[in-house]
Amino acid sequence: MRFFRFVCMFVCCGVLMMPAYGFDGCVALSTSSSCSFGSGSGLDWSGSCTTMGVSTSLRGVAVCAATPGSWGDTSDGLSLSRRLDDNVYCWCKLIIPAVSKWVVLGYGDGRRSYSECAMNCAASCAGNLRTVPSLRNTLLGNIISD
């Protein structure tokens, strides 16, 4: 019985003393970074930013939601409707190297269907992040501070 207690104590102490792993690095990223973005497809878009010679890979997601918004608005969460054609607002979110808020492209104006939004949302995120500095600054600006 003593041996059993010793083994239980040894295992419990070993688990409690295990190191905790977490974020242990910094990312060179700012609104003044030089960024390039791919074409985006499906729900995914990607890109990279270079700051002072250090390149950082970016990965993001795109979704068509029922949450309305004007160009560049941000949100912590989105609403989805059971009626697919109510989900026509294209929202973009950075997920790697950090998680940003959702940023809307102002895409849903009532004249598009869900399928049109879904086919173009990720590509629109990548394309607009590539060509519209204010949108890129909004996306990056809600995860960093200069």
MILUMLUM-776076 format. One line per 4 residues: number of its first residue (from 1); their letters; for each residue y, x, z of N, C-alpha, C, O. Coordinates in Angstrom, 1 decimal, m for minus. Layout:
% residues N
NUM> a> Y X Z Y X Z Y X Z Y X Z ~ ...
***
This chain:
% residues 146
1> mrff> m1.2 0.8 0.0 0.0 0.0 0.0 1.3 0.9 0.0 2.3 0.5 m0.7 ~ 1.2 2.0 0.7 2.4 2.9 0.7 2.6 3.4 m0.7 3.8 3.6 m1.1 ~ 1.6 3.8 m1.3 1.7 4.3 m2.7 2.4 3.3 m3.6 3.3 3.6 m4.4 ~ 2.0 2.0 m3.5 2.6 0.9 m4.3 4.1 0.8 m4.0 4.9 0.7 m4.9
5> rfvc> 4.5 0.9 m2.7 5.9 0.8 m2.3 6.7 2.0 m2.9 7.8 1.9 m3.4 ~ 6.0 3.2 m2.8 6.7 4.4 m3.3 6.9 4.3 m4.8 8.0 4.6 m5.3 ~ 6.0 3.8 m5.5 6.1 3.6 m7.0 7.2 2.6 m7.3 8.0 2.8 m8.2 ~ 7.2 1.5 m6.6 8.2 0.4 m6.8 9.6 1.0 m6.5 10.5 0.7 m7.3
9> mfvc> 9.7 1.7 m5.4 11.0 2.3 m5.1 11.5 3.3 m6.1 12.6 3.4 m6.5 ~ 10.5 4.1 m6.6 10.8 5.2 m7.6 11.3 4.5 m8.9 12.3 5.0 m9.5 ~ 10.6 3.5 m9.3 11.0 2.8 m10.6 12.3 2.1 m10.4 13.2 2.3 m11.3 ~ 12.5 1.4 m9.3 13.8 0.7 m9.1 15.0 1.7 m9.0 16.0 1.5 m9.6
13> cgvl> 14.8 2.8 m8.3 15.9 3.8 m8.2 16.1 4.4 m9.6 17.3 4.7 m9.9 ~ 15.1 4.7 m10.3 15.2 5.3 m11.6 16.0 4.4 m12.6 16.8 4.8 m13.3 ~ 15.8 3.1 m12.5 16.5 2.1 m13.3 17.9 2.0 m12.9 18.8 2.0 m13.8 ~ 18.2 2.0 m11.6 19.6 2.0 m11.2 20.4 3.2 m11.5 21.6 3.2 m11.6
17> mmpa> 19.7 4.3 m11.6 20.4 5.6 m11.8 20.5 6.0 m13.3 21.1 7.0 m13.6 ~ 20.0 5.1 m14.2 20.1 5.4 m15.6 21.6 5.4 m16.0 22.3 4.6 m15.5 ~ 21.9 6.3 m16.9 23.3 6.3 m17.4 23.7 5.1 m18.1 22.8 4.5 m18.8 ~ 24.9 4.7 m18.0 25.4 3.5 m18.8 26.0 4.0 m20.1 26.8 5.0 m20.0
21> ygfd> 25.7 3.5 m21.2 26.2 3.9 m22.5 27.3 2.9 m22.9 27.1 1.7 m22.7 ~ 28.3 3.4 m23.5 29.4 2.6 m24.0 30.2 3.3 m25.0 29.7 4.3 m25.6 ~ 31.3 2.8 m25.3 32.2 3.4 m26.3 32.7 4.7 m25.8 33.3 4.8 m24.7 ~ 32.5 5.8 m26.6 33.0 7.1 m26.1 33.7 7.9 m27.1 33.7 9.1 m27.1
25> gcva> 34.4 7.2 m28.1 35.1 7.9 m29.1 36.4 7.2 m29.5 36.6 6.0 m29.2 ~ 37.2 7.9 m30.2 38.4 7.3 m30.8 38.3 7.2 m32.3 37.6 8.0 m32.9 ~ 39.0 6.2 m32.8 39.0 6.1 m34.3 40.4 6.4 m34.8 41.4 5.8 m34.2 ~ 40.5 7.2 m35.8 41.8 7.5 m36.4 42.2 6.4 m37.3 41.8 6.3 m38.5
29> lsts> 43.0 5.4 m36.9 43.4 4.3 m37.6 44.8 3.8 m37.2 45.1 3.7 m36.0 ~ 45.6 3.5 m38.2 46.9 2.9 m37.9 47.4 2.1 m39.1 46.8 2.2 m40.2 ~ 48.5 1.4 m38.9 49.0 0.6 m40.0 49.6 1.5 m41.1 49.8 1.0 m42.2 ~ 49.8 2.7 m40.8 50.3 3.7 m41.9 49.1 4.4 m42.5 49.4 5.3 m43.3
33> sscs> 47.9 4.1 m42.2 46.7 4.8 m42.8 46.7 4.5 m44.3 47.1 3.4 m44.8 ~ 46.1 5.4 m45.1 45.9 5.2 m46.5 44.5 4.5 m46.6 43.5 5.1 m46.3 ~ 44.5 3.3 m47.1 43.3 2.5 m47.2 42.8 2.1 m48.6 43.7 1.9 m49.4 ~ 41.5 2.0 m48.8 41.0 1.5 m50.1 39.9 0.5 m49.7 39.2 0.7 m48.7
37> fgsg> 39.7 m0.5 m50.6 38.8 m1.6 m50.3 37.9 m1.8 m51.5 38.4 m1.7 m52.6 ~ 36.6 m2.1 m51.3 35.7 m2.5 m52.4 36.0 m3.9 m52.9 37.0 m4.5 m52.6 ~ 35.0 m4.4 m53.6 35.2 m5.7 m54.2 34.8 m6.8 m53.3 35.4 m7.9 m53.4 ~ 33.9 m6.6 m52.4 33.5 m7.7 m51.5 32.5 m8.6 m52.2 32.7 m9.0 m53.3
41> sgld> 31.5 m9.0 m51.5 30.5 m10.0 m52.1 29.8 m10.7 m51.0 29.6 m10.2 m49.8 ~ 29.4 m11.9 m51.2 28.7 m12.7 m50.2 29.7 m13.0 m49.1 30.8 m13.5 m49.3 ~ 29.3 m12.6 m47.9 30.1 m12.7 m46.7 30.8 m11.4 m46.3 31.6 m11.4 m45.3 ~ 30.4 m10.3 m47.0 30.8 m9.0 m46.5 31.9 m8.4 m47.4 31.9 m8.6 m48.6
45> wsgs> 32.7 m7.6 m46.8 33.7 m6.7 m47.5 33.7 m5.4 m46.8 33.4 m5.3 m45.6 ~ 34.1 m4.4 m47.5 34.2 m3.0 m46.9 35.4 m2.3 m47.5 36.0 m2.6 m48.4 ~ 35.6 m1.2 m46.8 36.7 m0.3 m47.2 36.7 1.0 m46.4 35.8 1.2 m45.6 ~ 37.7 1.8 m46.5 37.9 2.9 m45.7 39.4 3.3 m45.6 40.1 3.0 m46.5
49> cttm> 39.7 3.9 m44.5 41.1 4.3 m44.3 41.1 5.7 m43.9 40.2 6.2 m43.1 ~ 42.1 6.4 m44.3 42.3 7.9 m44.0 43.6 8.1 m43.3 44.7 7.6 m43.7 ~ 43.5 8.7 m42.1 44.7 9.0 m41.3 44.6 10.5 m41.0 43.7 10.9 m40.3 ~ 45.6 11.2 m41.3 45.7 12.7 m41.1 44.4 13.4 m41.4 43.9 14.2 m40.7
53> gvst> 43.8 13.1 m42.6 42.6 13.7 m43.1 41.3 13.2 m42.5 40.3 13.7 m42.9 ~ 41.4 12.3 m41.6 40.2 11.7 m41.0 39.9 10.3 m41.6 40.7 9.4 m41.6 ~ 38.7 10.2 m42.3 38.3 9.0 m42.9 37.5 8.1 m42.0 36.6 8.5 m41.3 ~ 37.8 6.8 m42.0 37.1 5.8 m41.1 36.6 4.7 m42.0 37.4 4.1 m42.8
57> slrg> 35.3 4.4 m42.0 34.7 3.3 m42.7 35.0 2.0 m42.1 35.0 1.9 m40.8 ~ 35.4 1.0 m42.9 35.6 m0.3 m42.4 34.6 m1.3 m43.0 34.2 m1.2 m44.1 ~ 34.2 m2.3 m42.1 33.3 m3.3 m42.6 33.9 m4.6 m42.0 34.3 m4.7 m40.9 ~ 33.8 m5.7 m42.8 34.3 m6.9 m42.4 33.5 m8.1 m42.9 32.6 m7.9 m43.7
61> vavc> 33.8 m9.3 m42.4 33.2 m10.5 m42.8 34.3 m11.5 m43.3 35.4 m11.4 m42.9 ~ 33.8 m12.4 m44.2 34.7 m13.4 m44.7 34.0 m14.8 m44.5 32.8 m14.8 m44.6 ~ 34.8 m15.8 m44.2 34.2 m17.1 m44.0 35.2 m18.2 m44.4 36.4 m18.0 m44.3 ~ 34.6 m19.2 m44.9 35.5 m20.4 m45.3 35.3 m21.4 m44.1 34.2 m21.8 m43.8
65> aatp> 36.4 m21.7 m43.5 36.4 m22.6 m42.3 37.3 m23.8 m42.5 38.1 m23.8 m43.4 ~ 37.3 m24.7 m41.6 38.1 m25.9 m41.6 39.4 m25.6 m40.9 40.3 m26.5 m40.9 ~ 39.5 m24.5 m40.2 40.8 m24.2 m39.5 41.9 m23.8 m40.5 41.8 m22.9 m41.2 ~ 42.9 m24.6 m40.5 44.0 m24.4 m41.5 44.9 m23.2 m41.0 44.9 m22.8 m39.8
69> gswg> 45.6 m22.7 m41.9 46.5 m21.6 m41.6 47.4 m21.2 m42.8 47.0 m21.5 m43.9 ~ 48.5 m20.6 m42.5 49.3 m20.0 m43.6 49.0 m18.6 m43.7 48.5 m17.9 m42.8 ~ 49.4 m18.0 m44.8 49.1 m16.6 m45.2 49.4 m15.7 m44.0 50.5 m15.6 m43.5 ~ 48.3 m14.9 m43.6 48.5 m13.9 m42.6 48.4 m14.4 m41.1 48.5 m13.6 m40.2
73> dtsd> 48.2 m15.7 m40.9 48.1 m16.2 m39.5 46.8 m15.6 m39.0 45.9 m15.3 m39.7 ~ 46.8 m15.5 m37.6 45.6 m15.0 m37.0 45.0 m16.0 m36.0 45.7 m16.9 m35.6 ~ 43.7 m15.9 m35.7 43.1 m16.8 m34.8 41.9 m16.0 m34.1 41.3 m15.2 m34.6 ~ 41.7 m16.4 m32.8 40.5 m15.9 m32.1 39.2 m16.5 m32.5 38.2 m15.9 m32.4
77> glsl> 39.3 m17.8 m32.9 38.1 m18.6 m33.2 38.4 m19.5 m34.4 39.6 m19.9 m34.6 ~ 37.4 m20.0 m35.0 37.5 m20.9 m36.2 36.7 m22.1 m35.9 35.7 m22.2 m35.2 ~ 37.1 m23.2 m36.6 36.3 m24.5 m36.6 35.6 m24.6 m37.9 36.2 m24.4 m39.0 ~ 34.4 m25.1 m37.9 33.7 m25.4 m39.1 33.4 m26.9 m39.1 33.1 m27.5 m38.0
81> srrl> 33.5 m27.5 m40.2 33.2 m28.9 m40.4 31.8 m29.2 m40.9 31.3 m28.4 m41.7 ~ 31.2 m30.3 m40.5 30.0 m30.7 m41.1 30.1 m31.0 m42.6 29.2 m30.9 m43.4 ~ 31.3 m31.5 m42.9 31.6 m31.9 m44.3 32.0 m30.6 m45.0 33.1 m30.1 m44.8 ~ 31.1 m30.0 m45.8 31.4 m28.7 m46.4 32.7 m28.6 m47.1 33.4 m27.6 m46.9
85> ddnv> 33.2 m29.6 m47.8 34.4 m29.5 m48.6 35.7 m29.5 m47.7 36.8 m29.4 m48.2 ~ 35.5 m29.6 m46.3 36.6 m29.4 m45.4 36.8 m27.9 m45.1 37.8 m27.5 m44.5 ~ 35.8 m27.1 m45.3 35.8 m25.7 m45.0 36.3 m24.9 m46.2 35.5 m24.3 m47.0 ~ 37.6 m25.0 m46.4 38.2 m24.4 m47.6 39.3 m23.3 m47.3 40.0 m22.8 m48.2
89> ycwc> 39.4 m22.9 m46.1 40.4 m21.9 m45.7 39.7 m20.6 m45.6 38.7 m20.4 m44.7 ~ 40.0 m19.6 m46.3 39.4 m18.3 m46.3 39.9 m17.4 m45.2 41.1 m17.1 m45.2 ~ 39.1 m17.0 m44.3 39.4 m16.1 m43.2 38.7 m14.8 m43.3 37.5 m14.8 m43.6 ~ 39.3 m13.7 m42.9 38.8 m12.4 m42.9 38.8 m11.8 m41.5 39.7 m12.1 m40.7
93> klii> 37.8 m11.0 m41.2 37.7 m10.3 m39.9 37.1 m8.9 m40.0 36.1 m8.8 m40.7 ~ 37.7 m8.0 m39.4 37.2 m6.6 m39.3 36.1 m6.6 m38.2 36.4 m7.1 m37.1 ~ 35.0 m6.0 m38.5 33.9 m5.9 m37.4 33.6 m4.5 m37.1 33.0 m4.2 m36.0 ~ 33.8 m3.6 m38.0 33.5 m2.1 m37.8 34.7 m1.3 m38.3 35.1 m1.5 m39.4
97> pavs> 35.3 m0.5 m37.5 34.9 0.1 m36.2 35.3 m0.6 m35.0 34.9 m0.3 m33.9 ~ 36.0 m1.7 m35.1 36.5 m2.5 m34.0 36.5 m4.0 m34.5 36.5 m4.2 m35.7 ~ 36.5 m4.9 m33.6 36.5 m6.3 m33.9 38.0 m6.8 m33.8 38.6 m6.7 m32.8 ~ 38.5 m7.4 m35.0 39.8 m7.9 m35.0 39.8 m9.4 m34.8 38.7 m10.0 m34.7
101> kwvv> 41.0 m10.0 m34.8 41.1 m11.4 m34.9 40.8 m11.8 m36.3 40.9 m11.0 m37.2 ~ 40.6 m13.1 m36.5 40.5 m13.6 m37.9 41.9 m13.7 m38.5 42.8 m14.0 m37.8 ~ 42.0 m13.4 m39.8 43.2 m13.4 m40.5 43.0 m14.3 m41.7 42.1 m14.1 m42.5 ~ 43.9 m15.3 m41.9 43.7 m16.3 m43.0 44.4 m15.8 m44.3 45.5 m15.2 m44.2
105> lgyg> 43.9 m16.1 m45.4 44.5 m15.8 m46.7 45.4 m17.0 m47.1 46.0 m16.9 m48.2 ~ 45.4 m18.1 m46.4 46.1 m19.3 m46.9 45.5 m19.9 m48.1 46.2 m20.4 m49.0 ~ 44.2 m19.7 m48.3 43.5 m20.0 m49.5 43.2 m21.5 m49.7 43.3 m22.0 m50.8 ~ 43.0 m22.3 m48.6 42.6 m23.7 m48.7 43.9 m24.6 m48.9 44.6 m24.8 m47.9
109> dgrr> 44.1 m25.1 m50.0 45.3 m25.9 m50.2 44.9 m27.3 m50.6 45.7 m28.1 m51.1 ~ 43.6 m27.7 m50.3 43.2 m29.0 m50.7 42.7 m29.2 m52.1 42.2 m30.3 m52.4 ~ 42.9 m28.2 m52.9 42.5 m28.3 m54.3 41.2 m27.6 m54.6 40.7 m27.6 m55.8 ~ 40.7 m26.9 m53.7 39.5 m26.1 m53.9 38.3 m26.8 m53.1 38.5 m27.4 m52.1
113> syse> 37.1 m26.5 m53.6 35.9 m27.0 m52.9 35.4 m25.9 m52.0 35.8 m24.7 m52.2 ~ 34.4 m26.2 m51.1 33.8 m25.2 m50.3 33.1 m24.1 m51.2 33.3 m22.9 m50.9 ~ 32.4 m24.6 m52.2 31.7 m23.6 m53.1 32.6 m22.6 m53.7 32.3 m21.5 m53.9 ~ 33.8 m23.1 m54.2 34.8 m22.2 m54.8 35.3 m21.2 m53.8 35.5 m20.0 m54.1
117> camn> 35.6 m21.7 m52.6 36.0 m20.8 m51.5 35.0 m19.8 m51.2 35.2 m18.6 m51.1 ~ 33.7 m20.2 m51.0 32.6 m19.3 m50.6 32.3 m18.3 m51.6 32.0 m17.1 m51.3 ~ 32.4 m18.6 m52.9 32.2 m17.7 m53.9 33.2 m16.6 m54.0 32.9 m15.5 m54.5 ~ 34.4 m16.8 m53.6 35.5 m15.9 m53.7 36.1 m15.3 m52.5 36.9 m14.4 m52.5
121> caas> 35.7 m15.8 m51.3 36.4 m15.4 m50.1 36.3 m13.9 m49.8 37.3 m13.3 m49.5 ~ 35.0 m13.3 m49.8 34.9 m11.9 m49.4 35.6 m11.1 m50.5 36.3 m10.1 m50.1 ~ 35.5 m11.4 m51.7 36.2 m10.6 m52.8 37.7 m10.8 m52.6 38.5 m9.8 m52.8 ~ 38.2 m12.0 m52.2 39.6 m12.2 m51.9 40.1 m11.3 m50.7 41.2 m10.8 m50.8
125> cagn> 39.3 m11.3 m49.7 39.6 m10.4 m48.5 39.8 m9.0 m49.0 40.8 m8.4 m48.7 ~ 38.8 m8.4 m49.7 38.9 m7.0 m50.1 40.1 m6.8 m51.1 40.8 m5.9 m50.9 ~ 40.2 m7.7 m52.0 41.3 m7.6 m53.0 42.7 m7.7 m52.4 43.5 m6.9 m52.8 ~ 42.9 m8.6 m51.5 44.2 m8.8 m50.9 44.5 m7.7 m49.9 45.6 m7.3 m49.8
129> lrtv> 43.5 m7.2 m49.2 43.7 m6.1 m48.3 44.0 m4.9 m49.1 44.8 m4.0 m48.6 ~ 43.5 m4.7 m50.3 43.8 m3.6 m51.1 45.2 m3.6 m51.6 45.9 m2.6 m51.7 ~ 45.7 m4.8 m52.0 47.0 m4.9 m52.7 48.2 m5.5 m51.9 49.3 m5.3 m52.3 ~ 47.9 m6.0 m50.7 49.0 m6.7 m49.9 49.1 m5.9 m48.6 48.4 m6.2 m47.7
133> pslr> 50.1 m5.0 m48.5 50.2 m4.2 m47.3 50.4 m5.1 m46.0 50.0 m4.7 m45.0 ~ 51.2 m6.2 m46.1 51.4 m7.0 m45.0 50.1 m7.6 m44.4 50.0 m7.7 m43.2 ~ 49.2 m8.0 m45.3 47.9 m8.5 m44.8 47.1 m7.4 m44.1 46.5 m7.6 m43.1 ~ 47.1 m6.3 m44.7 46.4 m5.1 m44.2 47.0 m4.8 m42.8 46.2 m4.5 m41.9
137> ntll> 48.3 m4.7 m42.7 48.9 m4.4 m41.4 48.6 m5.5 m40.4 48.5 m5.1 m39.2 ~ 48.5 m6.7 m40.8 48.2 m7.8 m39.8 46.8 m7.6 m39.3 46.6 m7.7 m38.1 ~ 45.8 m7.3 m40.2 44.5 m7.1 m39.8 44.3 m5.9 m38.9 43.7 m6.0 m37.8 ~ 44.9 m4.8 m39.3 44.8 m3.6 m38.5 45.6 m3.6 m37.3 45.3 m3.1 m36.2
141> gnii> 46.8 m4.3 m37.4 47.7 m4.4 m36.3 47.2 m5.1 m35.1 47.8 m5.0 m34.0 ~ 46.3 m6.0 m35.3 45.8 m6.8 m34.1 44.6 m6.1 m33.4 44.1 m6.7 m32.5 ~ 44.3 m4.9 m33.8 43.3 m4.1 m33.1 43.9 m2.8 m32.6 43.3 m2.1 m31.7 ~ 45.1 m2.4 m33.1 45.6 m1.1 m32.7 47.1 m1.3 m32.4 47.7 m2.3 m32.6
145> sd> 47.7 m0.2 m31.8 49.1 m0.2 m31.6 49.6 1.2 m32.0 49.0 2.2 m31.7 ~ 50.7 1.3 m32.8 51.2 2.5 m33.2 52.1 3.1 m32.1 52.6 4.2 m32.3
***
